[in-house]
Amino acid sequence: MFNETNCQQMAQVATSSNLRITLFVSLICCLLCIPVNLYALYRIHISVKLHFNSKCVLFTHNFFVLIHCVARIGLHGKDLINFFDSWNSGCDIIPSRSRCDIRIFYKFSEYIIEISPFILTIERFVATFQAYHYENRYKWFGIVLNILHLSLGSLFLYIQNSTNTGEVIIYYCWLANTGNRFLVNVPTFFIFFSQLATIPGLLYLLRKNEWNLQKFREASLQKHCTLTERYQISENLRTSSMFRIMSIVTWIFVVYNAGGAYIAHFYMGSMEFADQFALVEIIHAIPIYYIILSILIIRVDKKPQSEFTIRVNTYQPHYFIELQKFFDEAFEKINLRKQKVVPVQKNKIQKTQTSKVFIVST
């Protein structure tokens, strides 16, 4: 049973204007994310510009954004209904622990979202250094990356939950942390430094692919550049450009998230519970991050294909000369074969006639 103090505290949380406004804005942003996310999932599914492995990681990223938004819609919507509903005592609207278990999906999906650029960078490194035969091979690597992706998210969630100790009254569905503070910060440190590494990593891959592009342009003069190589380098340039934007935006969000959490840690002791809960939702602004990221990626995706294509305009005379040589050589080979076939047929006819004459004379 809850005592009077617990009920009064819950009433203060439910009537807080700051918390109500924060939940309402978060709910609207989550609702806006749903159509954007469904459109992104559809575009990933039908895209012919992305490699299968890139699709796997991007699909996982966007799918867990959808889970995150749906979980927040459920949590924020239920809280707002309870807060604005008619209730006589704060005890009537204290959340149950079973309802707050939805918060696990909230946090797990957030870890998956924040790890995604790191996983995509690994995939792009393999695509760049295996460009000669990456197009139709290594599809198993996308499955391995997804397993690694989900495993890291599960590990971080386990670390998060393992530090929660003791029985507490739940005034708000918030995944609070107690216990070993160093262990709690392990996921944050990993995500922060992995994001920090992805930006120079993707910039290096862009330079590497541009260098490969120039090399294959020069190699095309000697006919050493295959169509598969041309396609893979162009695909690397496009996807690396998209992932660079994703990495930068995610890194800014992670810095904002981690910095906000650490700064808030020093002030939360002097804040009311309702203000603490509102601040937590403001710090975990995944919906706003996703909307901004989607707008920037759509802009890159709409760039002309020519910006990422290995062009042959400079080498058109040589290209058509080599094409004419190919047809001339093929024509000569066909003529030689015909010339070889005709004498053989004549010899066969002469031998047949000779044998017939011999039979008649006997």
Secondary structure, 3 states (H helix, E strand, C coil): CCCHHHHHHHHHHHCCHHHHHHHHHHHHHHHHHHHHHHHHHHHHHHCCCCCHHHHHHHHHHHHHHHHHHHHHHHHHHHHHHHHHCCCCCHHHHCCCHHHHCCHHHHHHHHHHHHHHHHHHHHHHHHHHHCCCCCCCCCHHHHHHHHHHHHHHHHHHHHHHHHCCCCCCCCCCCCCCCCCCHHHHCHHHHHHHHHHHHHHHHHHHHHHHHHHHHHHHHHHHHHCCCCHHHHHHHHHHHHHHHHHHHHHHHHHHHHHHHHHHHHHHHHHHHHCCHHHHHHHHHHHCCHHHHHHHHHHHHHHHHCCCHHHHCCCCHHHHHHHHHHHHHHHHHHHHHHHHHHHHHHHHHHHHHHHHHHHHHHHHHC
